[in-house]
Amino acid sequence: MAAQNATDAHVVTEPDGVRDREIGAEQQHLDRVYRRLEEKIHEAEFLMDDAAKRGQVGTPGALAERDAQVFRAGVHLNRLNSEFEDFLFGRIDLLLGKDGKKGPDGAYTSVEPADDAVRDDRAEIAETLHIGRIGVLDADYAPLVIDWRAPAAAPFYRSTPVAPGRVVRRRVIRSKGRKVLGVEDDLLRPELTATLGGAELAVVGDGALMAALGQARSHTMRDIVASIQAEQDMVIRAPAASVTEVEGGPGTGKTAVALHRAAYLLYQDRRRYAGGILVVSPTPLLVAYTEGVLPSLGEEGQVAIRAVGNLVDGAEADTYDEPAVSRIKGSSRMLKVLRKAVRGALDSPSAAPSPGGSASSADDGQLSLDGLGTAAPADTPDRLRVVAFGGRVELGADDLRRIRQTVLGGTAPVNLLRPRARRLILDALWSKSGAAKRYSDPELLAEARQGFDEDISTEDYFLDFLAAWWPELTPRGVLAAMADERRLSRWARRVLNPREVRLLARSLKRLDEHGRGPLSVHDVALLDELETLLGVPFRPKQPREADPLAHLTGLEELMPERSETRRERAERLALERTDYAHVIVDEAQDLTPMQWRMVGRRGRTATWTIVGDPAQSSWSDPDEAGAARDEALGTRPRRRFELTVNYRNPAEIAELAAKVLALAMPGMRSPAAVRSTGVVPRFAVAGGDLAASVRDEALHLLADVDGTVGVVVPMGRRAEARRWLAGLGDRVVVLGSLEAKGLEYDATIVVTPAEIADESPAGLRVLYVALTRATQRLTVLSGERDDPDTEGVPDLLRD
Ligand SMILES: Nc1ncnc2c1ncn2[C@@H]1O[C@H](COP(=O)(O)OP(=O)(O)OP(=O)(O)O)[C@@H](O)[C@H]1O
């Protein structure tokens, strides 16, 4: 059943004066809470003051103690200050519980009422709990406010008239600063005559959910903490173990639920999750839209929200490839191509960060060597010549090729193979020098060999040769090397067809020879894969400079620098690829196979929450993406939830969108809209001047709604559409069809639907996304290609 707990609940029209009296009662409670908060702020300030004084003692112990105290007090003060505004939002009035046990928050723990709590449909309220963004206890440790994430707050969200538990009345309190503005009640046991302190329980208002949904939208998402619905609450509070998968149509609250879940997990187990929750979002626009939600829930800094194109440090994708190229770059076939490319790129100098390698010759010692890659500084040397024991020893192109092939034989990361290559080169030189024959005594032989190795391998020429012949490759460099169509077709043989090779190579020409230049969203997953395939070689740590505490602790003496052990290296590599404790994937249906691999690497030991809607997928091959998702999640058990109610679109808009859903995914059900506005979508037809039509429609909608207007255009029309709408103010936003994902506006114009649908194989699903962004008004503006009928209804949206 749909979780319309607030909408199903019984609502009573209150007699005059009741509302004011009830608001007054809540005001009194809020005043008490504020007095208590002020006391706590004084306590925190005192603690900081005291801690600062202790710091003056100056011993290392006192310093550490001061730091810890100041930190704790600072966090405390910060939380109190930031959550001071509007943090009390709910109240539940409860029957007597089955047992009389209280939890750590001071509330009774029983979910079910006592057998004798109700007699002849009459009952006395036994407990009243106020719910807020943080918990506040009074001086006697009785709860003034319960944290919304505490178990005692769950009935506020979960109780329905069908399963009310102990809840008789649920109240949403609206306040601003210190002032209570209003209350909205739902009666969950309408059959009861309940009393509180002898007086009959009052019921006020027409439902908090509807009040929340009717508000004008701004450019940022609001939290839904005061009106979370029962089916949403089940997801938010689901145990963190393994994988929680959530599916639901547009507007069912998936993004909101995912963010509230992050806050809930932090509350449940802060030690485990602090700093370790990653939220992967499809676009930077959605990141910007949602990033205020967690701070409004009192969680700042512990959760990283990153767009999928910004997951790799230092790589900010700001470009979209055309659909045919995205399909190639996102496909798991790329893995084979990249594996070949990292090995092949050793012969393409641009893949190295800076061309090294031109070695100078020298004949001034017992040994000299000469890396003869002289044609151009960046060329790979094809000969190595040393003078040893008075004679010349040379490795030619064939020798070097053989050594390289031997070293590259396995699947180890290419950048980590240089030590092995170096060893084989020295072996080959030694063997060619014939020196082994001169020593019959094995000890002398070993000594001579050691000397030979040390002498050669410390010479600058040899180091230069190695740097040129086996350069450290960078992911960007390899990507740039793939822009060479001839080379790419070698690496992609039997994986990509010639047309695909051409498209891929051409799209990478945006980058210069070292891979600098604008990256597309799909390039980023390739870079991440390349980084794994290449490996990050160990670099000895630079001695640390001026650590002020070093002389106090003596730690430097206790821990001298050592070379890295294999285990340390494994740990370091694991750390470098930041691994999160929990990964939340929003709009999961859009991740390509290569992106799943990238995200999977960030959650190898994580628990997961994955929210998405297959009907909104812009990826053309859901089966391939599904397989990559399975691989990223491994064998972890999964728990599935479905969200069934659309809180965003009025029924009139949802019905229209359902027509496209029926074309895009026949048989798929769209979620039930929770409200209707009575305003049907408007159909308009652009005359000869599309720009003027779009502008006119935008002006209409600006007059119709108080909040935002989103204009969704085909990806290729983004730049011109921005010009068409210039000067209309910041309530109007232009979006390419792929950028509309996850966002919402009070009013939306969908421009030339057929063009959006034709943009890619997943175009109909992309159009479905565009049609489901509006909370109040929708205008569909057709062009010629839409074949509109006399009413202006485009072919795609007719019955
Ligand atoms: N319980 C609720 N109370 C108030 N508003 C809600 C509730 N649930 C969802 N909403 C609102 O409904 C809108 C849609 O929510 P959200 O963006 O999380 O949905 P979604 O499932 O991620 O949608 P889409 O798949 O289309 O991106 C938001 O404005 C959100 O605040």
The ligand as a Tripos MOL2 file, in Angstrom:
@<TRIPOS>MOLECULE
LIG
   31    33     1     0     0
SMALL
NO_CHARGES

@<TRIPOS>ATOM
      1 N1          7.7370   12.7620    2.5870 N.pl3     1 LIG1
      2 C1          7.8480   13.8700    1.8820 C.ar      1 LIG1
      3 N2          7.4400   15.0480    2.3820 N.ar      1 LIG1
      4 C2          7.5580   16.1940    1.6570 C.ar      1 LIG1
      5 N3          8.0750   16.2500    0.4400 N.ar      1 LIG1
      6 C3          8.5080   15.1030   -0.1020 C.ar      1 LIG1
      7 C4          8.4170   13.8610    0.5890 C.ar      1 LIG1
      8 N4          8.9440   12.9110   -0.2010 N.ar      1 LIG1
      9 C5          9.3580   13.5130   -1.3290 C.ar      1 LIG1
     10 N5          9.0850   14.8320   -1.2650 N.ar      1 LIG1
     11 C6          9.3840   15.8360   -2.2680 C.3       1 LIG1
     12 O1          9.1100   15.3030   -3.5380 O.3       1 LIG1
     13 C7         10.0520   15.7820   -4.4850 C.3       1 LIG1
     14 C8         10.7090   14.6330   -5.1740 C.3       1 LIG1
     15 O2         11.6510   14.0260   -4.3250 O.3       1 LIG1
     16 P1         13.0050   13.4280   -4.8900 P.3       1 LIG1
     17 O3         13.6640   14.4010   -5.7910 O.co2     1 LIG1
     18 O4         13.7650   12.8850   -3.7500 O.co2     1 LIG1
     19 O5         12.3900   12.2470   -5.7730 O.3       1 LIG1
     20 P2         13.1330   11.2090   -6.6890 P.3       1 LIG1
     21 O6         12.4600    9.9020   -6.4830 O.co2     1 LIG1
     22 O7         14.5940   11.2480   -6.4480 O.co2     1 LIG1
     23 O8         12.7520   11.7570   -8.1140 O.3       1 LIG1
     24 P3         13.4730   11.5350   -9.5430 P.3       1 LIG1
     25 O9         13.6210   10.0650   -9.7450 O.co2     1 LIG1
     26 O10        12.4800   12.1220  -10.4850 O.co2     1 LIG1
     27 O11        14.7330   12.2730   -9.5030 O.co2     1 LIG1
     28 C9         11.0150   16.6710   -3.7090 C.3       1 LIG1
     29 O12        10.5720   18.0040   -3.7750 O.3       1 LIG1
     30 C10        10.8620   16.1900   -2.2920 C.3       1 LIG1
     31 O13        11.1830   17.1740   -1.3690 O.3       1 LIG1
@<TRIPOS>BOND
     1     1     2 1
     2     2     3 ar
     3     2     7 ar
     4     3     4 ar
     5     4     5 ar
     6     5     6 ar
     7     6     7 ar
     8     6    10 ar
     9     7     8 ar
    10     8     9 ar
    11     9    10 ar
    12    10    11 1
    13    11    12 1
    14    11    30 1
    15    12    13 1
    16    13    14 1
    17    13    28 1
    18    14    15 1
    19    15    16 1
    20    16    17 2
    21    16    18 1
    22    16    19 1
    23    19    20 1
    24    20    21 2
    25    20    22 1
    26    20    23 1
    27    23    24 1
    28    24    25 2
    29    24    26 1
    30    24    27 1
    31    28    29 1
    32    28    30 1
    33    30    31 1
@<TRIPOS>SUBSTRUCTURE
     1 LIG1         1 GROUP 0 **** ****
